[in-house]
Amino acid sequence: MTDKTPDIIEDIQHRFYNLLIGLEMAQEAAGVEDEKKVKFEQTEQSNARRQLLRVEKIAMRDKDLNERSEASYIESIRQKVHDELIVRLEEQLTDTDHLYDKVLGIHEQLPEVLDILSVRAASTSRIEAVIMNIPWLQADLLKMVNMPKYRKTDKRGKVMNIDNLRVALNFLGVENLKMVVPSLALRRWIPQITDPYPEIKTRLWEQAIGSSMSCKRIAEVSEVNASHAFTLGMLHEVGTIVVTKLYFRLFDQVLQDALTEAHEEKLKDEHAALTKITPDGDFLQKILRKYSLSVSYKIIKKMELKRVFITPAMEEFTTKVPLKDMSPIGKVLAQGDAYNKYRMLKQYKLIQMDEAKEYLRQFKYPNGALATLKATDLRRLSLSFDEE
């Protein structure tokens, strides 16, 4: 994002994507548990080994060599699976319509809702007319306004159940809907099954909500359209969702095809090795970093938003335009994305204070932005309601 990208930015990106996949993976990559492992090696294991008889040592050595040989073979088979997976992944990533319609399932009128909300004189009736055509959005909005924290009561204190879309929209109001609609959409796209890395869905949401809130706050300080900045912050990692979904889907397909082929050709060793292969976090992290941003740009471009002016900024972010050459909203995205990554790493004790200062310094925040961000809850929408 700067003219000369410092190592600290690369390091933080690596840490963040490890965290996205799983906390344990991020801790291991950061060396958080290394000290404990070394101490264990130096005490119990090493003392036990010194006491082993010579014959037992030889037996252990042979067993170790056999295990290494098996592990090496399994690794070679895993590499074949990943090679085929990459071929299929890259083929699917060229078909933006497929990613948009099938992998994410974006309703054709969702961009229209976002555009209408961006109009200064947006009316509830006009918004309702479009949302009525998007069943899942109508259902999610009604479900949201009936949640305990938003539930209304009448004069006698009786809980009022809202089952009318117009009433729900009026209750939320246009300003809140500018945050609620993109948030509900993004949440709907997040993959739900990512075993053996179940934390991914949680981290994807933390990244989306944290980035969008950060972008909104920075935009307010920078006098950039805060609604557009929020939407851009919410959608800028949509490519990460696409690549994650495709990885788990294609992994299952490639593995099943390989198992079938090995069985038919009576390749017993290969079949046995394939049964021991599971999705690989390191490989997933690499493909996320390689493909996600360009996919995000293609998806946002495909939305053809006419009043939410975020596509050029996403292109700047994707192509790593230097910060000084970015548009105002492009800078806001770079700054908001970076700040939320810092906050997430800090939350899980994966960044030191001196590293944080050096990292954030690269993004040249406007005066007052960091103080505002420090006081902002990045884990939930800052919805505001008129007091009655």
PyMOL commands that set and color helices and strands:
alter all, ss='L'
color gray80, all
select helices_A, chain A and resi 7-21+23-30+34-50+54-93+96-104+110-118+124-131+135-145+165-172+174-189+200-222+226-235+238-264+268-274+281-303+311-318+323-325+328-347+353-361+369-374
alter helices_A, ss='H'
color red, helices_A
select strands_A, chain A and resi 152-153+159-160
alter strands_A, ss='S'
color yellow, strands_A
deselect
rebuild
show_as cartoon
